[in-house]
């Protein structure tokens, strides 16, 4: 049995009215939570090493300084800090429909979101005029990760060894 147009309108209106209230209560709960972020500074940041390899050669090596803060202390809608790097490679290795001729590839890393047990790192690769790969990965502060992004491209994150 199919609901009448009036019944469908009531359901849609109910969802529309309940939506903001539900979001507000979720935001209130979330503001009491401690999250990891690179968007703030703290006295003792937890450092995580990041390495990106292409054809088994390191094309980027750096560190993220993660701080654990109250979610309510996160800056409101600020532009993330973007780290850029470049390397010489074949775009087809990252995007199968691209050209096979080697050229300069630009990489970008940025924090997409802060979470209770990790940050979400944005990772993008492009050439002039073409986006080859755009993805995200979770970076937990206390565990090593290894992910293959494309057939010849990988990312690894490691917390420094305890002293």
N, C-alpha and C positions, 0 to 999 in steps of 0.2 A: 504494500500500500504506500503510495507516494504522498508526502505531506503537502498540505495546501501552501499556497504562496504566503498567506498570512502567518502560518506556523514557521515557515523558513525565515521570514522577516524577523519574528520574535527571537529565534535562535541566533541569528546574525547580530541583532541589536544587543542581545544579552552578552554575547562574546565581546562586542565592541565596548560596551560599558564596563565589563569585568576586566578587560585587558589592562588598562592603566593601573587599576587597583592591585591586580596580581603582580604586575611589574614592580610597583612601588614596594610591596611587602617583600618581594624577592631582593630588591635593592637594599632595603633596610637590613635584612638578614645578612646579605653579602658584606655590608659596610663593617660588620663586627668581625669579619674573618681576616686573618693574616694571609697575605699573598706575596709571591715573589715577583720582582720587577727590576728592569734595568733603567726605568724612567726616573728614578729618584736616587739620591745619594744617601749613604749611611756611614756610620763610623767604622764598621767592620764588614765590608761586602764579602759575599761568598763568591769567589772567582771560579769561573768555568772556562776551560780552554776549548776553542773551536778550531777545527781543521777541515778544510775542504780540499778534496783531491780530484784531479782530472787525469785520466790515463795513468793512475798510480803515482802522480807527482803532486806535491802539495802546492796549491795555487792560492790558498789563503790560510793564514794562521793568526789567531788573535785570542782575546779573552773577553768574556762578559763579566761585568760586576753586578751580581744579583743581590738585592736587598729585600729583606722580608719586612713588610709594613702592613698597617691596617688598610684594607681595601678603600676605606673612606679617605685615606690620605693620598691616594693616587691623583696625579694631576688630571684635571678635567679636559678631555679632548685636545691634548697637545700633540703636535706633530712628532712622531717618533724619531729618534736619532737613527740615521741610516748609515751603515758602513758600506763603502763601495770598494771594489777591487776589480782587476781585469786580468785576463790571461789570453793566450793565443790558442785557439782550438777550432774544431769542426762543428758548426752549429747542428749538423745532422746527428751528432752524438747525443745531443740534448733534446732535439725535436726532429723526429724521423722525416717530416715533410720539408725540412730546411735544406739549404745548399750544403754540399760536401766540401767546398773549398774552405781551407783554414783562414780564420780571421780573428780579430779582436772580439772577445766576449766579455761583457761587463756583468759582474755579480753584485748583488745587494743583499744585505742582512738587516733586519729590524725586528723589534718586539711588536708582535701583533696583539698579544693580550697577556695579562698577569693572572696567575691562578694559584690555588692553594699549594699544589705540589710541583709546579713547574712554570716556566714562561712558554709562550707559543712564539717561535721564531719564524718570521717571514723570510723566504729565500727566493730570489728571482734572478734569472739570467736572461740577457738580451744582447742583440747586436743592433747596429744602427737600423731602426725601423722594424725590427722583429722581436717579439717576446718569445723566448725559447722555452722557458720553464718558470712557473710561479707556483710555489707550494708553501706549506708550513710544517714545522716539526716541533714536538714538545721537547723542551730542554729542562730536565730535572736538575736541581742544584747538587744532589749528592750521588748521582749514578752516571756511569758512562753510557753513551748511546752511539750506535753506528747505523746509518741509514744509507741505502743506495737511492740516489735521486734520479739517475738515468744510467744507461749501460756503462758509461765510463766516468760517472760523477758520483761522489759520495761525501757525506758529512759525518764527522765524529765529534762528540763533545765528551770532555773528561773533567771531573773536578780534580784539582791538584792533589797529589798524594799528601796524606797527613804527615806532619813533621814530628 
